[in-house]
């Protein structure tokens, strides 16, 4: 019974860790729509994460811009 | 049925021809840059076309040398490697030039080596004025029947292939590889010439004395450059329709766009400027 519990806990931990890492991965790009047009940018387009985050904040401040996090730009 | 097959074949052949043309140009470029001697002290003046590149070439040439203007063409003292590659020329002459070489470029950001630490001046200009200047340039040099609208579409509509104003400015302003760039605007050169030249001088560790500034001013003035246009204009390519080749230095105006751009174009420009350029524009 104890062994089974340990396995269950480990299994849950692996699931949670995978979930967190995929969540993190999902936040590396954003797609946005504005006035009928769409765009997409990733952290890799910027000198650093800070600059990317600042841009996302900027985009969100524009009236009518919708931002969605995504794993990659297609 | 037979006709549609014929149309399909013609379209297919023309597609191959187009792609072949692009592939051959890339091959020529690779061959050129294979022989091109890269130097750590090479200086690049980069810009979107018609943004003041030649103006800054003359300014920098006069800051870093004694300003001898007896050359036949500015490309003799400040060449444009990518254009030489495009024309199938050899880099032999450029490789023999003394250092530091002042090189012109309209290349996209990703063409530059991410580890390069060369000094780069990035010259930028209000895109609306660029649209007007580029239209006149292409009409004079490439296609006398060109309309402003079709030219605007080619260089400013985001989904068009080829060099695009917004993408170009976006990547160069973003500077994700932290290249060593000094940003200079055409408008600043127009309104604050002395202090902008001082900025360039500081970037290149030049002591900007009064005689040097006066020489820079004289040789980069609109009147001097217009009077000596053959030294600065594009070298005519071999093309079919009638062209004008003495209008490279045209007006040097700021704000002429209102006579050319319609409301729709202005709205489109403003939208993409706001999304892709404005947040990354260097702060002075």
Interface residues (C-beta under 8 A of the other chain):
Chain A: X32 X34 X35 X37 X39 X44 X45 X46 X47 X51 X54 X55 X58 X59 X62
Chain B: X158 X171 X174 X175 X176 X177 X178 X271 X274 X275 X276 X279
